Amino acid sequence: MQTTLGQVNASSVFFFIIFITFTLLITYWAAKRTKTAKQYYAAGRSVTGFQNGLALSGDYMSAASFLGIAGMVSLKGYDGMIYATGWLVGWPALMFLIAEPLRNLGKYTFADVVAYRLNQKPIRIAAAIGGILVLLTYTIGQMVGAGNLIKLMFGLPYEVAELIVGCVMLMYVLFGGMLATTWVQIIKACLLLGGVTVLMLIGLSKFGFNPGELYGAIEKQYTATMLNPGGLITSPLDAVSLGLALMLGLLGLPHILMRFYTVPDAKAARKSVIWATTFIGYFYCIIPIVGFTAAALMGKEIIKKIDAGGNMAAPLLAEFVGGTAFMGFIAAVAFATILAVVAGLTLAAASAMSHDLFVNVIKGGKAEEAEQVKIARMATIIFGIAAILLGIAFKGQNVAYMVGLTFAIACSGNFPALLLSIVWKRFTTKGAVWAIIIGSVSATLFITLSPTVWVEVLKNPKAIFPLRNPAIVSMTLAFAVGIILSLIAPDKAAEAKFEEEKLRTYLGVGAE
C-alpha cells in the first residue's frame, strides 16, 4: 500500500486552515464576553447541560482515545478495548459520587470542594501541586502526540509543530477563556464523532456491514488469539490496577472537574454527565471496530511500518478506504482533538495557579476581579510556554507511560481527598494534605520503578516495582494515610461544619 503520510497533504492543510480560522473567529466572539473572573474560569455559568455534555466529551476524547485505542486494537486485538472500557465506566461513578457535590460546593476548581470546611491554605497548596502534576503529565503526552502527528501529516519539523499547537491553544485560552474553550471542544466533539462514524461505516461496508464477517476475517488472518483476552495484559492484578486507574482517574482530572462550574446548577451538571456518557459510550463502541477494520484490510505490518505503536492506524485506514481527501479530514480532526484537549488542560492549570495559589493563598481570598483575570492570563502564558518546551524536551520519548502516570496520579492524589471531603464527617486538613501528597508522589515513584519506565524506557533488566500501573497500591496508600491521620488528630471545627456542607451538597443551598 502506497501512502502519502509524511508528505505535505493539500487536503490536510485545507481542513486544518478551515478549523483554525473558524475557531479563532469563535475566540474573537468569546473575548468580547470575557471580562470577569466568572466569565474567564466558568463561561459565566451560561453553558447548558447538553452543550456541557458535548464539551466534556470533546475534552475527554483525547488523541490517546482516538489514535491510541484504534492503534492498540489493530495490533493487540481484544485487549486494546480495556482502555475504551476503563475510560468509559468512570462516568457513572462521576455522576453519582462527584458531579452534584462538586457543582454545589465549589466555585472554579476541585480544591474549592476539599477546602470547603477545612483550612484553606494548606489544602489549596497541596491540591494545586497535585492538580498541576496531573495536568503537566497529561499535557506532555498530548504535545508529543501533536508533534508526531503534524510531522507525519503535514511534513513539518517536530519543533515547528509544537510551536503551532502551543500558540493556537494560547490564543483560545488567553483571549476567549472558558467560553472559547467550550465551543472549540463542542466543535471538535462533533467533528470527531462524525468523522469516526463515517470511517467505521465505510470500513464495515467492505464486510457487508456485518461485524461477524469482520471478526471472521480477523480470525482467518491472525487466528482467534486476536479476538481473545491476554494479548496486552496477562496478569489479573495488573488488569485490575489499570482498570482502577482508568475508571477513578477520571474523578481526579482537574480539567474535567472544572467543566461542572460552567453550568447554572446541579441539575444541569447531572444532565452534562448523562450526555457526555452517551457521546463517549457511542465513541468507545465504534473505535475498536475501526482498529479491527484497519488490521483486516491493511495488515499489522503496514500499520507498524508507519508507526511502531500503531497510532496512525485510523488515518491510514481513512486513506485506504476514502483516499487522500478523507485522510486529510481525519488528520485535521486528530489535530483538532489535541488542540481542544490542550486548551482545557491549560485553562485548568491557569485556574489552579491563579485561583487556588494567588487569590486564596497569597491574597487570602481578597482580590479584585480585574486582578484575578490578569493573573489568570499570566498563568496561562506560563503554562503554555512550559507545555511547548516540555513537548520539545520529550521528543522521541515513549509517552504511553505519561497517560498511565496521569490517571494513576489523578486517582491516587486527587480522588481520595475529594471523595473523603464530601462523604466523611471526620476528615481533617492534615488527612487531606497528606493523602494528596502521598498519593501523587507514590504513584509517580512506583510508575518510574515499574516495567513501563524502568525496563522499557530506561532499559534496565528488571523492574523494581512489579505492576505496570500502580493505582491499586498508590490509591490504597492515599486512602489509608487520609483516614489514619484524620483519626489520630480529630478536627472538631471541621466536623461541626459537616451538616452545613451536607445541606449545600444535596440541596444546593447557598451554591454559587
C-alpha positions in Angstrom: 0.0 0.0 0.0 1.3 3.4 -1.0 0.7 6.2 1.5 1.1 10.0 1.5 1.7 10.1 5.2 4.9 12.1 6.0 4.4 14.4 2.9 2.6 17.7 2.7 -1.0 16.9 2.1 -3.1 19.6 0.5 -6.4 18.3 1.9 -5.0 18.1 5.5 -3.7 21.7 5.2 -7.1 22.8 3.8 -9.2 21.3 6.6 -6.6 22.4 9.2 -6.9 26.0 8.0 -10.7 25.9 8.0 -10.8 24.6 11.6 -8.2 27.1 12.9 -10.0 30.1 11.1 -13.4 29.1 12.4 -12.3 28.5 16.0 -10.3 31.8 16.1 -13.5 33.6 15.0 -15.2 32.0 17.9 -12.4 33.1 20.2 -12.8 36.7 18.9 -16.5 36.5 19.7 -15.9 34.9 23.2 -13.2 37.5 24.0 -15.8 40.3 23.9 -17.8 38.4 26.5 -15.0 37.5 28.8 -14.3 40.3 31.3 -14.8 38.9 34.8 -13.2 36.0 36.7 -16.5 34.1 36.5 -16.6 34.5 32.7 -12.9 33.6 32.3 -13.0 30.5 34.5 -16.6 29.3 34.1 -18.0 30.9 31.0 -20.3 32.9 33.3 -22.1 29.7 34.2 -24.1 30.1 31.0 -23.4 26.7 29.3 -26.5 24.3 29.1 -26.4 20.7 30.2 -26.4 19.4 26.6 -23.6 21.8 25.5 -21.5 20.9 28.5 -22.0 17.2 27.8 -20.7 17.7 24.3 -17.8 19.9 25.6 -17.0 17.3 28.3 -16.8 14.5 25.6 -14.7 16.8 23.5 -12.4 17.5 26.4 -12.1 13.8 27.4 -11.8 12.1 24.0 -8.1 12.8 23.5 -5.6 11.7 20.9 -5.0 8.6 23.2 -8.7 7.7 22.8 -8.9 8.3 19.0 -5.5 7.3 17.7 -4.3 5.2 20.6 -7.2 2.8 21.0 -7.6 2.3 17.2 -3.9 1.5 17.0 -3.9 -0.7 20.1 -6.8 -2.8 18.8 -5.3 -3.1 15.3 -2.1 -4.5 16.8 -3.1 -6.2 20.1 -6.7 -7.1 19.3 -9.3 -7.6 22.1 -7.1 -6.3 25.0 -7.0 -2.9 23.3 -10.6 -2.5 24.4 -9.6 -2.5 28.1 -8.7 1.2 27.7 -12.0 2.0 25.9 -14.0 0.2 28.7 -11.9 1.7 31.5 -12.2 5.3 30.3 -16.0 4.9 29.9 -17.1 3.2 33.1 -15.8 6.1 35.3 -18.6 8.4 34.0 -21.5 6.8 36.0 -19.2 7.0 39.1 -18.6 10.6 38.4 -22.3 11.3 38.1 -23.4 9.5 41.4 -20.4 10.4 43.6 -18.9 13.8 42.4 -20.9 15.9 39.9 -23.6 17.3 42.2 -21.4 18.0 45.3 -18.8 19.5 43.0 -21.2 22.0 41.4 -22.9 22.9 44.7 -19.8 23.2 46.9 -17.2 24.7 44.5 -16.6 27.9 42.6 -13.8 27.3 40.0 -11.6 24.3 41.0 -11.9 21.0 42.7 -9.8 22.4 45.6 -12.8 24.6 46.5 -14.7 21.4 47.5 -11.8 19.8 49.5 -11.2 23.1 51.3 -14.9 23.9 52.0 -14.8 23.1 55.7 -11.0 22.6 56.2 -8.1 25.0 56.4 -7.9 26.8 53.1 -4.1 27.5 52.6 -2.5 24.0 53.2 -5.3 22.3 51.2 -5.1 24.7 48.2 -1.3 24.4 48.1 -1.4 20.6 48.1 -4.3 20.5 45.6 -2.6 22.9 43.3 0.6 20.8 43.3 -1.3 17.5 42.8 -3.5 19.1 40.1 -0.6 20.7 38.2 1.3 17.5 38.3 -1.6 15.7 36.6 -2.1 18.4 34.1 1.6 18.6 33.2 2.0 14.8 32.6 -1.2 14.8 30.5 -0.1 17.9 28.5 3.3 16.3 27.7 1.6 13.3 26.3 -0.7 15.4 24.2 2.1 17.7 23.0 4.4 14.9 22.0 1.5 13.2 20.2 0.7 16.5 18.4 4.3 16.9 17.3 4.5 13.4 15.9 1.1 13.7 14.2 1.8 17.0 12.5 5.2 15.8 11.5 3.6 12.8 9.7 0.6 14.6 8.4 2.0 17.9 7.2 5.7 17.1 6.7 6.6 19.9 9.2 9.6 19.7 11.6 8.6 18.4 15.1 9.6 21.7 16.8 7.5 23.8 14.4 4.6 21.5 15.1 4.9 22.1 18.9 5.0 25.9 18.4 1.9 25.9 16.2 -0.1 23.8 18.7 1.1 25.9 21.6 0.5 29.3 20.0 -3.0 28.4 18.7 -4.1 26.9 22.0 -2.8 30.0 23.9 -4.9 32.2 21.7 -8.1 30.3 22.6 -7.4 30.3 26.3 -5.8 33.7 26.7 -8.4 35.7 24.9 -11.6 33.6 25.0 -11.2 31.8 28.4 -13.7 29.1 29.2 -16.3 30.3 26.7 -14.0 29.9 23.7 -12.5 26.6 25.1 -16.0 25.2 25.5 -17.0 26.0 21.9 -13.7 24.6 20.5 -14.4 21.4 22.4 -18.0 21.2 21.2 -16.9 21.6 17.5 -14.1 19.1 18.0 -16.6 16.6 19.6 -19.0 16.9 16.6 -16.1 16.5 14.1 -14.6 13.5 15.9 -17.9 11.7 16.3 -19.0 12.4 12.7 -15.6 11.5 11.2 -15.1 8.3 13.1 -18.7 7.2 12.3 -18.1 7.7 8.6 -14.8 5.9 8.8 -16.4 3.0 10.7 -19.3 2.7 8.2 -17.1 2.8 5.1 -14.8 0.2 6.7 -17.7 -2.0 7.6 -19.1 -1.7 4.1 -16.2 -3.8 2.9 -17.6 -6.6 5.0 -21.3 -6.2 4.0 -21.9 -4.1 7.2 -21.6 -7.3 9.2 -19.3 -7.2 12.2 -19.3 -11.0 12.2 -17.7 -11.0 8.7 -15.1 -8.6 10.0 -14.2 -10.7 13.0 -14.2 -13.8 10.8 -11.6 -12.1 8.6 -9.5 -11.2 11.6 -9.6 -14.8 12.8 -8.7 -16.1 9.4 -5.6 -13.7 9.1 -4.4 -13.8 12.7 -6.1 -16.8 14.4 -8.6 -16.5 17.3 -5.9 -15.2 19.7 -6.5 -11.7 18.3 -10.2 -11.9 19.5 -9.3 -13.3 22.9 -8.0 -11.5 26.1 -4.3 -11.8 27.1 -2.7 -10.0 24.1 -1.7 -6.9 26.1 -2.2 -7.7 29.8 -1.5 -11.1 31.2 -1.6 -10.5 35.0 -5.1 -10.2 36.6 -3.7 -7.9 39.3 -2.2 -5.6 36.5 -5.6 -5.6 34.8 -7.5 -4.6 38.0 -4.9 -1.9 38.8 -5.1 -0.5 35.2 -8.9 -0.6 35.4 -9.0 1.3 38.7 -6.6 4.0 37.3 -8.7 4.4 34.1 -12.0 4.5 35.9 -11.3 6.5 39.0 -8.6 8.7 37.4 -11.4 10.5 35.7 -12.8 11.6 39.1 -9.5 13.3 39.8 -8.8 15.1 36.5 -8.9 18.9 37.2 -9.7 19.9 33.6 -12.8 17.6 33.6 -14.0 18.6 37.1 -13.6 22.3 36.2 -16.2 21.9 33.5 -19.0 21.4 36.1 -18.7 25.0 37.1 -19.8 26.2 33.7 -23.4 25.1 34.1 -26.0 27.1 36.1 -26.9 24.4 38.7 -26.5 20.8 39.9 -29.4 19.6 37.7 -27.5 20.8 34.6 -24.4 19.2 36.0 -26.1 15.8 36.1 -27.5 16.3 32.6 -24.0 17.1 31.4 -22.7 13.7 32.6 -25.7 11.8 31.0 -25.0 13.5 27.7 -21.2 13.1 28.0 -21.6 9.4 28.9 -23.9 8.9 25.8 -21.5 10.5 23.4 -18.3 8.9 24.9 -20.0 5.5 25.2 -21.0 5.6 21.5 -17.4 6.7 20.5 -15.8 3.9 22.5 -18.2 1.3 21.0 -17.2 2.2 17.4 -13.5 3.0 17.7 -12.5 -0.7 18.3 -14.3 -1.5 15.0 -12.0 1.0 13.3 -9.0 -0.8 14.8 -10.1 -4.3 13.7 -11.0 -3.0 10.3 -7.5 -1.4 9.8 -5.9 -4.8 10.8 -8.2 -6.8 8.5 -7.9 -4.5 5.4 -4.2 -3.4 5.6 -2.4 -5.8 7.9 -0.3 -5.2 11.0 3.0 -4.9 9.2 1.9 -1.8 7.2 0.5 -0.1 10.3 3.7 -0.9 12.3 5.9 0.3 9.5 4.4 3.8 9.7 4.3 4.0 13.5 5.6 1.2 15.8 2.8 1.9 18.3 0.1 1.7 15.7 -1.1 5.3 16.3 -1.5 6.0 12.6 -4.0 3.1 12.1 -7.1 5.3 11.8 -5.6 7.9 9.3 -4.1 5.0 7.3 -7.5 3.3 7.1 -9.1 6.6 6.1 -6.6 6.9 3.2 -7.2 3.2 2.2 -11.0 3.4 2.1 -11.6 7.1 1.3 -8.5 8.4 -0.5 -6.2 11.3 0.3 -9.0 13.8 0.9 -10.7 11.7 3.6 -7.3 11.1 5.3 -6.8 14.9 5.2 -10.1 15.3 7.0 -9.4 12.6 9.6 -5.9 14.2 10.2 -7.4 17.6 10.8 -9.9 16.0 13.2 -7.0 14.4 15.1 -5.3 17.8 15.2 -8.5 19.4 16.5 -8.7 16.7 19.1 -5.3 17.6 20.5 -5.9 21.4 20.4 -9.2 21.2 22.3 -7.8 18.9 25.0 -4.6 21.0 25.5 -6.8 24.2 25.7 -8.8 22.5 28.5 -5.7 21.4 30.3 -4.1 24.9 30.1 -7.2 26.6 31.5 -7.4 24.2 34.4 -3.7 24.7 35.2 -4.1 28.5 35.0 -7.1 28.4 37.4 -5.1 26.3 39.9 -2.2 28.8 39.8 -4.3 31.9 39.9 -7.5 31.0 41.8 -6.0 28.5 44.3 -2.5 29.8 44.9 -2.6 33.6 44.1 -6.2 34.6 45.1 -6.7 32.2 48.1 -3.2 31.6 49.4 -1.3 34.8 48.7 -4.2 37.2 48.8 -6.3 35.4 51.4 -9.3 35.3 49.1 -9.4 39.1 48.6 -8.6 40.1 45.1 -10.2 42.5 42.6 -12.0 41.0 39.5 -9.6 42.7 37.1 -6.6 41.5 39.1 -7.9 37.9 39.1 -8.3 37.8 35.3 -4.9 39.4 34.8 -3.2 36.8 37.0 -5.2 34.0 35.2 -3.9 35.2 31.8 -0.3 35.4 33.1 -0.6 31.9 34.5 -2.0 30.7 31.1 1.1 32.1 29.3 3.5 30.5 31.9 1.8 27.1 31.5 1.5 27.4 27.7 5.3 28.1 27.3 6.1 25.2 29.7 3.9 22.9 27.6 5.7 23.9 24.4 9.2 23.5 26.0 8.3 20.1 27.6 6.8 18.9 24.3 10.1 19.6 22.6 12.2 18.2 25.5 10.3 14.9 25.5 10.7 14.5 21.7 11.0 10.8 20.7 10.1 9.6 24.2 7.7 6.8 24.9 4.6 8.7 26.0 2.4 5.7 26.8 3.6 5.9 30.4 2.7 9.6 30.6 -1.0 8.8 30.0 -0.8 5.9 32.6 1.0 8.2 35.0 -1.6 10.9 34.6 -4.5 8.6 35.5 -2.5 6.9 38.3 -1.7 10.4 39.9 -5.3 11.6 39.4 -6.9 8.6 41.1 -4.2 8.4 43.8 -3.6 12.0 44.6 -6.8 14.0 43.9 -9.7 11.5 44.0 -9.3 10.1 47.6 -9.1 13.6 49.2 -12.1 14.8 47.0 -14.3 11.8 47.9 -13.5 11.8 51.6 -14.1 15.5 52.0 -17.6 15.0 50.6 -18.7 11.8 52.4 -16.7 11.6 55.6 -17.5 13.8 58.6 -14.2 13.1 60.4 -11.9 14.0 57.5 -9.3 16.6 58.6 -6.9 19.1 56.9 -3.9 17.0 57.8 -5.5 13.9 56.4 -6.4 15.7 53.1 -3.0 17.3 52.6 -1.0 14.1 53.2 -3.5 12.0 51.1 -2.8 14.2 48.1 1.0 14.3 48.6 1.4 10.6 49.4 -0.9 9.6 46.6 0.7 11.8 44.0 4.3 11.1 45.0 3.9 7.3 45.4 2.1 7.0 42.0 4.9 8.9 40.3 7.6 6.9 42.1 6.0 3.5 41.5 5.4 4.0 37.8 9.0 5.2 37.4 10.1 1.9 39.0 7.6 -0.2 37.0 8.3 -2.3 33.9 6.7 0.6 31.8 9.5 3.0 32.6 12.3 1.1 34.5 12.6 -1.6 31.8 11.0 -0.2 28.6 12.2 3.4 28.8 15.3 3.3 31.0 16.4 -0.1 29.6 17.1 -1.8 33.0 17.0 -5.6 33.0 14.3 -5.9 35.7 11.6 -3.7 37.3 11.8 -2.8 41.0 8.0 -2.4 41.3 6.2 -5.3 39.6 3.0 -3.7 38.4 2.7 -1.7 35.1 0.2 0.7 36.6 0.5 1.3 40.4 -3.1 2.6 41.1 -4.2 -0.3 43.2 -1.2 0.3 45.6 -0.8 4.1 45.5 -4.6 4.9 45.7 -5.0 2.5 48.7 -2.0 4.2 50.3 -3.6 7.6 49.9 -6.9 6.5 51.4 -5.1 4.8 54.3 -3.0 7.9 55.1 -6.0 10.2 54.8 -8.1 8.1 57.2 -5.4 7.2 59.7 -4.2 10.8 60.1 -7.8 12.1 60.4 -8.5 9.5 63.2 -5.2 10.3 65.1 -5.8 14.1 65.2 -9.6 14.9 65.0 -10.7 18.3 63.9 -13.9 19.3 65.8 -14.4 22.6 63.9 -14.4 20.7 60.5 -16.8 18.1 62.0 -19.2 20.9 63.1 -19.3 22.3 59.6 -20.2 18.9 58.0 -24.0 19.2 58.4 -23.9 22.7 56.8 -21.8 21.2 54.0 -24.3 18.3 53.5 -27.2 20.8 53.2 -25.4 22.7 50.4 -24.1 19.4 48.8 -27.6 17.8 48.3 -30.0 20.8 48.3 -27.7 23.5 46.7 -28.5 26.0 49.5 -26.0 28.8 49.0 -24.4 27.4 45.9 -22.9 30.0 43.5 
